[in-house]
Amino acid sequence: MKVINLHQNEKKTIQLALENNRHAQHQIYSKFSPKMLGVCRQYIKDIHQAEDIMITAFMKVFSNLKNFEHKGSFEGWIRRIMVNECISFLRVQKQVKFTEDETYFEERFNNVESQFSVEDIQFLIDNLPEGYKMVFNLYAIEGYKHQEIAQMLGISEGTSKSQLSHARKLLQQQINKQKNYDYGTE
């Protein structure tokens, strides 16, 4: 019964926000902004740019509330807007390059701390080339299929699979490298 009440409260808040009620909009922003900043941060290395993109995406959330059909989770709908905004930003910045060059990584991962915290893993992901990073995030974190990723990024499904494979391989190599270093075997 409590879940139904929470869902009804969310519907009411969304309706009020749709009517430009600033308090309701603030409630939505306050509730979802910490998670959505995390989503943006997965794609955008610089925290300040990630915040700017998140704010821009929230503006799109509020201007497109009329399009939310209450058929899925509201959080998922917001998340999709965040991801699309990050992809758009990276496209405009021309930071997305799909590469096969593995030498790019050799010097980028040498300073990872010995225990793998969330920050350490994010550091590893941040240092992937943008193409690898974007496909990895879309597939492994957001749960998109390769066909959807290919369509979103304007690449072939094979390129999406290849980028994911290379990203996983490089992340695993760096994790193993760090473990070997920690155990004194390197």
N, C-alpha and C positions, 0 to 999 in steps of 0.2 A: 504494500500500500504506500509506503514511504517513497519508493522509486517513482510511482505514478505522480505523487505530489511534486517531486523534484522536476520531473519532466514537464508537468503542467506549469510550474513556476518558470522554467526555461522558455516555454512557449509564450507565456505572458510577457516576459522580459524582452523576447525577440519582437513581439508585436509592439510593445511600447517603443523600442529602439527604432522600429520601422516608422513610427509616428514622430521621429526625431526627438524623443524624450532623452535628454542629455544624461540623466541619472541612469537610465536603463543602458545606454551606450557605454557609460563609464563602468557599470557592473560587468558587462560583457568583456570590455577591455581588461578590467582588473582580473577577471577570472581566467582569461585565456592568454594574456600577454606573456606571462613567464614561460609557458610551454611553447608559444609561437616564436618567442625570441630564440629558444633552443632549436626550433626547426630552421629558422633563418640562419642561425649560427652554423648549422651543419653544412650549409652551402657557401656562406660568406665568411671568409677568414677574419676580417676586421669587425670587431664588436660594434663599433660606431656605425659602420655601413649596415650591419645586420639590423641594428635598431631602427635606422632610417627606413630600411626596406620594410620592416615589420609595421611601422607606423603608416607607410604608404599602403601596405596591404590591408591594414585595418580600415583605412579610408574606403578602399574598394569593398571590404566586407559590409560596411555600413551603407554604402551607396547601392549595393546589390542585394541587400536583405530581402527585397521583394522577390528575388529569384530562388531563395531557399524554400524548398518544398516540404520540409519536415519528413522526408523519406529516409534519411540516414541520420547519422549523428551530426549535430551542429558543429562540434569540435572538428570532425573530419572535413566538413565543408570549409571551415575556416582554414584548416591546415592545407587543403588543396590550393586555396587562394595564395597562401604564404609561399608554397613551393613554386607555383607559377610565377609569382612576383620575383622570387630569387632567380629563377631561370631567365626571366625577361631582363633583369638587371645584368646578369652575367653575359647575356647575348649582346646587349647594348655596349657593355664594356669590352666586348670581344675577348673575354678571358677564357672562353671554352675552346680548348684545343684537344682534339682526339689524337692521341699519339701512341706509338708503339715503342718509344724510346725508354728503355729501363735504366739507362745510365743516369737519368734525371734524378734518381732517388739516392744514389750512393752517398752524397754529402748531406742530404736533407734530414736524415733520421739518426744522426750520430749522438744527439744530445737528449735522448729520451731517458727519463728517470727510471730507476730500477723497479718500482712497483707501478703496475698499470692502473692508474686511476682513470676516471672519466676524462679528465683533462689530458692525460697521456694518449689515450685512444683518439681523442679529438685532435690532438697535435699530429698524430700519424695520418689521420684522414685529411686534415688541413693541408698537409704537405704532398698529397697526391696531386698530380696535374689535374686541372679543372675538369677535363672530360672524364677521367677515371672517377674523380670524386663525385661528380654529379650523377653518373650512372650508378655508382656504388650506393649513394644515399637514396636515390629513387627506388632501387631494387631492394637493397638489404634493410633499409630503415623505413621507407614509405610503403613498401610492398607492391610497387607497380610491376607489371609483367614486361618482358622485353619488347613486346609489340607496342605497348602503351608508351614505353620510354622512347622507342624509336620514333613514334609519331610526335611526341612532345618535343623532342630535340631535333627532329628533321634529319635523322640518321637511319641507317638500315638496322634491322633486327640483329643481323650478324655483328655489326659494329658495337651494338649495345652489349651483346654477349661477350665479345672480345674485351671491351673496356672493363666489364665486371670481372672477368677472369684475370686480367692483368692487375687490376686493383687488389683483388683478393690475394693474388700471388705476392705482390709487393708488400702488402700489409703483413702477411704471414712471414715473409723473409725478415722484415724489420722486427717483428715480435720475437722470432727465433734468435735473431742477432742479439737483441737485448737480453734475452734469457741466458744465452751463452756468456755474454759479458757479465751478467749478474752472478753466474755460477763459476766464473773464472776459467771457463773453457775456451775463451777467445782471447 
